Amino acid sequence: MRALPAALLVLAVLGAVASVPLSLGREPLYDTILYPVNGVALTLAGALIASYQWRNPLGWLLVAMGVEAAWVEFAEGYGYHPGWPAVDSIEWVGNWANMLGIGATALVLTLFPTGRGLSPGRRVLVWAGAVSTGLLAFGAAFGHASDPVFRSGRNPYALDGLEPVYLVGQVLFSASLVMAIVVLVVRFVRSRGIERQQLKWVAYVVALLAVAGPLAIFFYNDSVLVQIAIAVVVTGLPAAICVAILRYRLYDIDIIINRTLVYGLLTVLLAATYLGTAFVLGALIGQRGSPWVTAGATLAAATAFRPLRSRIQRAVDRRFRPARYEAFARVDAFLADLRAGQADPEALEALLRAVTERPDLQLRYVLPNEPVPVQQTDDGRVTRIVERAGTPLAVLTYIDTTPDTVQLLVEVVERAGLAVEIGRLRAELHRRLLEVEASRARIVAAAYEERRRLERDLHDGAQQRLVSVGLALRHTQFALSDSAAARAIDGAVEELTVAIAELRVLAQGVRPAYLDDGLDVALRELASRTPLPVTVHIGPDRFPTDIESTAYFVACEALTNAVKHSGATYIEIQTRILDDRLVLIVRDNGIGGAQPARGTGLRGLSDRVSAQGGRLHVESRPGAGTTLTAELPCGS
């Protein structure tokens, strides 16, 4: 907000706030609160418009109306204190200044939305509105027509014979206001696109005034609800003008009108249901004021609420938003088939294309740990994120068009939220199954290759040496004939045979002996054999054997990678138990930049951890070291 509009807003706020304690307790509370709020709302709307569109006269007109309205409330509150200095003069200023804000209403409707490029007829209306406003203010300031407004019953500055001036001002203002509304309606009917949406905002508030105005003529002094309604609707006019001119959520007016029609008709019908039921029950029971009558009428209205709302919503949509009605009907039918198992969530994309008439529409589900795409693609397509409870479920991509068609797409997708969520869950399940199958296949292949390597090493290395030793012993045994030494050698050869068999068994699955004493002992022994300083923070807790083995091999691979590739000077190993899960963390201060997707070692670790129902996470930003975190289920 620019400095000058902001300063005028502060001035209006000061007047509005100062008026509240002056009027509190001397007039109805809603009058004390709502009308100062109206002054601030006028000024705020005008200040925002003036800040963004400096040359738009409508912004400055709203600012002037708002400042005037706020300080008129101050003057009115000041007038409640007869003993205060200059009270008559301040009350007099407030009374005639109030006519300026009232008269300017016709000018606002005529100038909307730009204040420029007016047709000759609108220029005449502007002059008529300005003249009528001046006559109203002059007549209220110096004529006896305003005597009833003063607390004393007499205008202290009135001059005789000026009453016709105020009367002419009233007639001219009424004519100007009616013509401004007529011109607004004609402009709305002839308008298209953005201008139509802008005029729709103001036309909506004017329509509400058209409903509340006649009620105010007949019931304003007798109904608090009517008085509050007038104040609220009048405050809504600057808000609607501000939204329309600055185009903030411009197309939401369609939703607002829809909701107003639906809930307005619903209120009337529920009231009729309540009164009709109360009348019938009162006639049957013979006691119209009975609590049973009230309870029965309330129950009838509550029972009718849901079916009435659904029927009214469909009727309003069918009449005013036929495209939305047809789209919702097809989506509802699809959801019904989906619940009955007669439709697949994968058909949702084709349905969205059909009901929104967008053959270019694409729907892609966002799976966990996937990056959310940007809002605008290189080819000009728009990306919209579909969320539920803050969780991205899917992305829609389409060629950008008019906001009203985009709004229909958004509403249809919201309506089909259940199908989107089911489709996303199925896509995630499918991906998980593929990952599980792939990881299991890699684990089996890796285990097989590892056994083959161990078997080759044992066969070509230790086993061959043991066989050679056995042959040499047999040769010596034959040379010694049948003696005690020969029998001893025979026993040694048999032991060698057993050792060879045990080596083959070990080749089926190697497990370090230190794990028999616990993960703590095994990891500390592993750290002692690492050629880098390693700090170990491990508790004495014991875990299932397979979990300890997996954690040990994860630590082995992490230390090996750190020694070979990270350039680290320090490594830390720690474990903790979190929600029945063993969390192993291996952290180094190396160069970082590890990429698990490109290395078979870390991928193998991920597969090993996944096989235990856990998960592996590697954080390795360049220059910030590497942190490997493995979470393994360890039971309760």
HELIX and SHEET records of a PDB file:
HELIX    1   1 ALA A    3  SER A   23  1                                  21    
HELIX    2   2 LEU A   29  TYR A   52  1                                  24    
HELIX    3   3 PRO A   57  TYR A   78  1                                  22    
HELIX    4   4 VAL A   87  LEU A  111  1                                  25    
HELIX    5   5 PRO A  120  PHE A  142  1                                  23    
HELIX    6   6 HIS A  144  VAL A  149  5                                   6    
HELIX    7   7 GLU A  163  ARG A  190  1                                  28    
HELIX    8   8 GLY A  193  PHE A  219  1                                  27    
HELIX    9   9 VAL A  224  LEU A  246  1                                  23    
HELIX   10  10 LEU A  250  ASP A  252  5                                   3    
HELIX   11  11 ILE A  253  ILE A  285  1                                  33    
HELIX   12  12 PRO A  291  PHE A  320  1                                  30    
HELIX   13  13 PRO A  322  ARG A  339  1                                  18    
HELIX   14  14 PRO A  345  ALA A  347  5                                   3    
HELIX   15  15 LEU A  348  THR A  356  1                                   9    
HELIX   16  16 PRO A  403  ARG A  415  1                                  13    
HELIX   17  17 GLY A  417  ASP A  457  1                                  41    
HELIX   18  18 LEU A  458  ALA A  462  3                                   5    
HELIX   19  19 GLN A  463  ALA A  479  1                                  17    
HELIX   20  20 ALA A  484  LEU A  506  1                                  23    
HELIX   21  21 ALA A  513  ASP A  517  5                                   5    
HELIX   22  22 LEU A  519  SER A  528  1                                  10    
HELIX   23  23 THR A  545  ASN A  561  1                                  17    
HELIX   24  24 ALA A  562  SER A  566  3                                   5    
HELIX   25  25 PRO A  596  ARG A  598  5                                   3    
HELIX   26  26 THR A  600  ALA A  611  1                                  12    
SHEET    1   A 3 GLN A 362  TYR A 365  0                                        
SHEET    2   A 3 THR A 391  ILE A 399 -1                                        
SHEET    3   A 3 ARG A 381  ARG A 388 -1                                        
SHEET    1   B 5 VAL A 534  HIS A 537  0                                        
SHEET    2   B 5 ILE A 571  ILE A 577  1                                        
SHEET    3   B 5 ARG A 581  ASP A 588 -1                                        
SHEET    4   B 5 THR A 626  PRO A 633 -1                                        
SHEET    5   B 5 ARG A 615  GLU A 619 -1                                        
END                                                                             
